[in-house]
Amino acid sequence: MANYYIPAYYLISKTLNVEIIKTPFITFKTIEIGNKYSPEFICTPFKYTLGSFIEALDMGANVLIQFGGGCRYGYYSELQKQILKDLGYKFELYNLVTAGKTDIKRIYKIIKKIDKNFNLFKGLYYLFITYKMIKYMDKIDDYIRRNVGFEVEKNSFNNLLKEMLEKFSLVNNPISLCYLYHKYFKKFKKIKINKPNNCLKVGLIGELYTLMEPFSNYYIEKELAKFNIEIKRFTNVNYLLFSNKKTTNKALKKAKKYMKYKMCADASSNVYWTKYLGQKKYDGIIHIKSSFCTPEISVMPILNKVANDYNIPLIFLSFDANTSEVGIKTRLEAFHDMIEMRRK
């Protein structure tokens, strides 16, 4: 999922005595494989992750690790495991999160199964470094989204980000990581940008996987940056791991006019974020989801109501294995023209 494979690889390589097979980056081949063996009307992230599992197994993997969560995703591991077994693969699949909950004792037992010589204190040490790495990555990404559409020299942000992440993957202590973070943040701020004070601003909300994995949304952030748009996206790993529950509780208080009860997955948070973006006078909101994502389909009428109340344009984009990339780009271009004319 985006660049988060870097901290994941870092943590496993530092703590477990195993051979790590790096799955290939997601391509149309991945979704083609996943789509072939998935139930027809299941949400698209299921197909992406199943395709990735098959590619990993074909490369020789015999242990698969998954971070399952709420929503239908809580059932992914059981169903995917059965599909893969039916295809004849021999492997072990461990889901570190079940029914939206994390059981530390259970995770420890799973890790000991994978590597019986696992050192708990070493694991906790590198887990802390990984946590800080994710936090720093998310902060840098937020800064890039706000400014990448205005860079004077093309690919300046992207090239520096690649360099930073490569350095991050080589650290051995939190002090070195902190030093690198501040060093590169200064470098990012020195990149020349030509950003007007009244630039167009668009918020991205929706289903977490399709928001965070660039290939699954056809690199929508890069497309928006081409139109000189400042981008705001709330969903990242730091949010999912540490502030999800807090944001949901805040959503129920701040947006109680629109909902009385908690909705599944990130639906509640999306209502709150739509209200927030309306209050902050953003020029538009793009709601992104995979096809057949039940929580996000359910919340769409509420989001329309909030957007109408705050007079902010809202567009819904759904992605599946057959979504036309050209069609998405055409809709984004039309959306940009509309919010630009509206501003004028």
C-alpha positions as CSV (number, residue, x, y, z in Angstrom):
1,M,0.0,0.0,0.0
2,A,1.9,3.1,-1.3
3,N,5.3,3.5,0.3
4,Y,4.3,1.7,3.5
5,Y,6.0,-1.5,2.4
6,I,9.2,0.2,3.4
7,P,8.5,0.4,7.2
8,A,6.9,-3.1,7.0
9,Y,10.0,-4.6,5.4
10,Y,12.2,-2.7,7.8
11,L,10.4,-4.1,10.9
12,I,10.3,-7.7,9.7
13,S,13.9,-7.7,8.4
14,K,15.2,-6.3,11.7
15,T,13.2,-8.6,14.1
16,L,12.6,-12.0,12.4
17,N,15.1,-14.4,11.0
18,V,13.2,-15.1,7.8
19,E,13.6,-14.6,4.1
20,I,11.3,-11.8,3.0
21,I,9.9,-12.0,-0.5
22,K,9.0,-8.5,-1.8
23,T,5.8,-8.7,-3.7
24,P,5.9,-6.9,-7.0
25,F,4.3,-3.4,-7.2
26,I,0.6,-3.7,-8.1
27,T,-0.1,-3.8,-11.9
28,F,-3.0,-4.6,-14.2
29,K,-1.8,-8.2,-14.1
30,T,-2.3,-8.2,-10.3
31,I,-5.9,-7.1,-10.5
32,E,-6.5,-9.4,-13.4
33,I,-5.3,-12.4,-11.3
34,G,-7.3,-11.3,-8.3
35,N,-10.4,-10.6,-10.3
36,K,-10.2,-14.1,-11.9
37,Y,-10.4,-16.0,-8.6
38,S,-12.6,-13.6,-6.5
39,P,-16.4,-13.5,-6.0
40,E,-17.8,-11.2,-8.6
41,F,-19.5,-8.6,-6.3
42,I,-16.8,-8.4,-3.6
43,C,-15.0,-5.1,-3.0
44,T,-12.0,-4.3,-5.1
45,P,-9.3,-4.3,-2.4
46,F,-10.1,-8.0,-1.9
47,K,-9.1,-8.6,-5.5
48,Y,-5.9,-6.5,-5.3
49,T,-4.7,-8.3,-2.1
50,L,-5.7,-11.7,-3.4
51,G,-3.7,-11.0,-6.6
52,S,-0.7,-9.8,-4.6
53,F,-0.9,-13.0,-2.5
54,I,-0.9,-15.2,-5.6
55,E,2.1,-13.3,-7.0
56,A,4.0,-13.7,-3.7
57,L,3.2,-17.5,-3.5
58,D,4.3,-17.9,-7.1
59,M,7.6,-16.3,-6.1
60,G,8.1,-18.9,-3.4
61,A,6.4,-17.5,-0.3
62,N,5.1,-20.0,2.2
63,V,3.9,-17.7,5.0
64,L,1.5,-14.8,4.3
65,I,0.8,-12.0,6.9
66,Q,-2.3,-9.8,6.7
67,F,-3.6,-6.9,8.7
68,G,-7.3,-7.4,8.7
69,G,-9.7,-4.8,10.2
70,G,-13.4,-3.9,10.4
71,C,-16.0,-4.1,7.7
72,R,-15.9,-7.0,5.3
73,Y,-12.1,-6.8,5.5
74,G,-12.4,-8.8,8.8
75,Y,-13.4,-11.8,6.7
76,Y,-10.8,-11.4,4.0
77,S,-8.2,-13.8,5.4
78,E,-10.6,-16.7,5.9
79,L,-12.1,-16.4,2.4
80,Q,-8.8,-15.7,0.7
81,K,-7.1,-18.6,2.5
82,Q,-9.8,-21.0,1.3
83,I,-9.6,-19.7,-2.3
84,L,-5.8,-20.1,-2.3
85,K,-6.0,-23.6,-0.7
86,D,-8.5,-24.6,-3.5
87,L,-6.0,-23.4,-6.0
88,G,-3.5,-25.9,-4.6
89,Y,-1.1,-23.5,-2.8
90,K,0.6,-24.7,0.4
91,F,1.2,-22.0,2.9
92,E,0.3,-20.5,6.3
93,L,-1.8,-17.3,6.5
94,Y,-1.8,-15.2,9.7
95,N,-4.1,-12.3,10.2
96,L,-2.7,-10.0,12.9
97,V,-6.0,-8.2,13.5
98,T,-9.3,-9.9,13.9
99,A,-12.8,-8.4,14.2
100,G,-11.2,-5.0,14.3
101,K,-9.2,-5.8,17.4
102,T,-5.6,-6.4,18.1
103,D,-4.6,-9.1,20.6
104,I,-1.0,-8.6,21.6
105,K,-0.7,-12.1,23.2
106,R,-2.1,-13.7,20.0
107,I,0.3,-11.7,17.8
108,Y,3.3,-12.7,20.0
109,K,2.3,-16.4,19.6
110,I,2.0,-16.0,15.8
111,I,5.5,-14.4,15.7
112,K,7.0,-17.2,17.7
113,K,5.5,-19.7,15.3
114,I,7.2,-17.9,12.4
115,D,10.5,-17.5,14.3
116,K,10.9,-19.4,17.5
117,N,14.1,-17.4,18.3
118,F,12.2,-14.1,18.2
119,N,13.5,-11.6,20.8
120,L,10.7,-9.6,22.4
121,F,12.9,-6.6,23.5
122,K,14.6,-6.4,20.1
123,G,11.1,-6.5,18.5
124,L,9.8,-3.7,20.7
125,Y,12.8,-1.6,20.0
126,Y,12.4,-1.8,16.2
127,L,8.7,-1.5,16.5
128,F,9.2,1.9,18.1
129,I,11.5,3.0,15.3
130,T,9.0,1.7,12.7
131,Y,6.2,3.7,14.5
132,K,8.3,6.9,14.3
133,M,9.1,6.2,10.7
134,I,5.5,5.9,9.7
135,K,4.7,9.1,11.6
136,Y,7.5,11.0,9.9
137,M,6.5,9.6,6.5
138,D,2.9,10.8,7.0
139,K,3.9,14.3,8.0
140,I,6.2,14.6,4.9
141,D,3.4,13.3,2.7
142,D,1.0,15.9,4.0
143,Y,3.5,18.6,3.2
144,I,4.0,17.2,-0.3
145,R,0.3,17.1,-1.0
146,R,-0.1,20.7,-0.2
147,N,2.8,21.8,-2.4
148,V,3.6,19.3,-5.1
149,G,1.2,20.9,-7.6
150,F,3.2,24.1,-7.6
151,E,6.8,22.8,-7.9
152,V,8.9,24.8,-10.3
153,E,11.1,21.9,-11.3
154,K,9.1,18.7,-12.2
155,N,9.6,15.7,-9.9
156,S,11.5,17.6,-7.3
157,F,9.4,16.4,-4.5
158,N,9.2,12.8,-5.8
159,N,12.9,12.5,-6.3
160,L,13.7,13.8,-2.8
161,L,11.1,11.6,-1.3
162,K,12.7,8.5,-2.8
163,E,16.1,9.6,-1.5
164,M,14.7,10.1,2.0
165,L,12.9,6.8,2.1
166,E,16.1,5.0,1.1
167,K,17.9,6.6,4.0
168,F,15.1,5.8,6.4
169,S,15.4,2.1,5.5
170,L,19.0,2.1,6.7
171,V,18.7,3.6,10.2
172,N,19.4,1.6,13.3
173,N,18.2,3.9,16.1
174,P,15.5,6.5,16.7
175,I,18.0,9.3,17.0
176,S,19.3,8.8,13.5
177,L,15.8,8.6,12.2
178,C,14.8,11.8,13.9
179,Y,17.9,13.6,12.5
180,L,17.1,12.4,9.0
181,Y,13.5,13.5,9.3
182,H,14.4,17.1,10.2
183,K,17.2,17.2,7.7
184,Y,14.9,16.2,4.8
185,F,12.0,18.3,6.0
186,K,14.3,21.3,5.6
187,K,15.2,20.1,2.1
188,F,11.6,19.8,1.2
189,K,10.9,23.3,2.3
190,K,13.8,24.6,0.2
191,I,12.2,23.1,-3.0
192,K,11.1,26.0,-5.2
193,I,7.4,26.3,-5.6
194,N,5.2,28.9,-7.3
195,K,2.1,28.8,-5.2
196,P,-0.6,31.6,-5.2
197,N,-2.2,32.5,-1.9
198,N,-5.7,31.7,-3.3
199,C,-4.9,28.4,-5.0
200,L,-7.6,25.8,-5.5
201,K,-8.0,23.3,-2.6
202,V,-9.6,19.9,-2.9
203,G,-10.2,17.3,-0.1
204,L,-10.0,13.6,-0.7
205,I,-12.2,11.3,1.5
206,G,-13.5,7.7,1.1
207,E,-12.5,4.1,1.6
208,L,-9.1,3.7,3.0
209,Y,-7.4,1.2,0.6
210,T,-8.5,2.9,-2.6
211,L,-7.5,6.3,-1.1
212,M,-4.0,5.1,0.0
213,E,-2.9,2.7,-2.7
214,P,-2.1,5.0,-5.7
215,F,-2.5,2.3,-8.4
216,S,-6.0,1.5,-7.3
217,N,-7.1,5.1,-7.8
218,Y,-5.1,5.6,-11.0
219,Y,-2.7,8.0,-9.2
220,I,-5.4,10.6,-8.6
221,E,-3.2,12.8,-6.4
222,K,-0.7,13.2,-9.2
223,E,-3.5,14.0,-11.7
224,L,-4.9,16.7,-9.4
225,A,-1.4,18.1,-8.9
226,K,-1.2,18.7,-12.6
227,F,-4.1,21.2,-12.3
228,N,-2.2,23.2,-9.6
229,I,-4.4,22.0,-6.8
230,E,-3.6,21.9,-3.1
231,I,-4.7,18.4,-1.8
232,K,-5.9,17.5,1.6
233,R,-6.2,13.8,2.6
234,F,-6.9,12.7,6.1
235,T,-6.5,8.9,5.8
236,N,-3.0,7.5,6.4
237,V,-1.5,4.7,8.5
238,N,-0.9,6.9,11.5
239,Y,-4.6,7.7,11.5
240,L,-5.6,4.1,11.1
241,L,-3.4,2.9,13.9
242,F,-3.6,5.7,16.4
243,S,-6.4,8.2,15.9
244,N,-9.2,6.3,14.1
245,K,-11.3,5.7,17.2
246,K,-10.8,9.3,18.5
247,T,-11.8,10.7,15.1
248,T,-14.9,8.5,15.0
249,N,-16.0,9.8,18.5
250,K,-15.4,13.3,17.4
251,A,-17.4,12.7,14.3
252,L,-20.4,11.6,16.3
253,K,-20.2,14.8,18.4
254,K,-19.4,17.3,15.7
255,A,-21.7,15.9,13.0
256,K,-24.6,14.7,15.2
257,K,-26.9,16.7,12.9
258,Y,-26.3,14.2,10.2
259,M,-25.9,10.8,12.0
260,K,-26.9,9.4,15.4
261,Y,-24.9,6.2,15.3
262,K,-21.5,5.0,14.4
263,M,-21.3,3.8,10.8
264,C,-18.9,1.0,9.6
265,A,-15.3,1.4,8.6
266,D,-14.5,5.1,7.9
267,A,-18.0,6.2,7.0
268,S,-18.5,8.3,10.2
269,S,-15.2,10.0,9.8
270,N,-16.0,10.9,6.2
271,V,-19.2,12.7,7.3
272,Y,-17.1,14.7,9.8
273,W,-14.4,15.5,7.2
274,T,-16.9,16.7,4.7
275,K,-18.3,19.1,7.2
276,Y,-14.8,20.2,8.1
277,L,-13.8,20.8,4.5
278,G,-17.1,22.8,4.0
279,Q,-16.3,25.0,7.0
280,K,-12.8,25.6,5.8
281,K,-14.2,26.8,2.4
282,Y,-12.4,24.2,0.3
283,D,-13.2,24.4,-3.4
284,G,-14.3,20.8,-3.8
285,I,-14.4,17.3,-2.3
286,I,-13.7,14.0,-4.1
287,H,-15.1,10.8,-2.5
288,I,-13.2,7.7,-3.5
289,K,-14.3,4.1,-3.0
290,S,-14.0,0.7,-4.4
291,S,-17.1,-0.7,-6.1
292,F,-19.4,-2.6,-3.8
293,C,-18.0,-1.0,-0.7
294,T,-21.1,-1.2,1.5
295,P,-20.2,1.4,4.2
296,E,-19.2,4.1,1.6
297,I,-22.3,3.4,-0.5
298,S,-24.5,3.8,2.6
299,V,-22.9,7.2,3.5
300,M,-23.2,8.8,0.1
301,P,-26.7,10.4,0.6
302,I,-25.5,11.9,4.0
303,L,-22.3,13.3,2.3
304,N,-24.6,14.9,-0.4
305,K,-26.6,16.5,2.4
306,V,-23.6,17.9,4.2
307,A,-22.1,19.2,0.9
308,N,-25.3,20.9,0.0
309,D,-25.5,22.6,3.4
310,Y,-22.0,24.0,3.1
311,N,-22.4,24.7,-0.7
312,I,-19.3,22.7,-1.6
313,P,-19.0,20.6,-4.8
314,L,-18.8,16.9,-4.2
315,I,-17.9,14.2,-6.8
316,F,-18.1,10.4,-6.3
317,L,-15.5,8.1,-8.0
318,S,-15.8,4.3,-7.8
319,F,-13.0,2.0,-8.9
320,D,-13.0,-1.7,-9.8
321,A,-11.2,-4.0,-12.2
322,N,-13.0,-2.6,-15.2
323,T,-12.9,1.1,-14.4
324,S,-11.7,3.2,-17.3
325,E,-8.6,5.3,-16.5
326,V,-9.4,7.6,-19.3
327,G,-12.9,8.1,-18.0
328,I,-11.6,9.0,-14.5
329,K,-9.2,11.5,-15.9
330,T,-12.0,13.1,-18.0
331,R,-14.2,13.4,-14.9
332,L,-11.3,15.0,-12.9
333,E,-10.7,17.5,-15.7
334,A,-14.3,18.4,-15.8
335,F,-14.4,18.7,-12.0
336,H,-11.4,21.0,-12.1
337,D,-12.9,23.2,-14.8
338,M,-16.1,23.5,-12.8
339,I,-14.5,24.5,-9.5
340,E,-12.2,26.9,-11.3
341,M,-15.2,28.6,-13.0
342,R,-17.0,28.6,-9.7
343,R,-14.1,30.4,-8.1
344,K,-14.0,33.0,-10.8
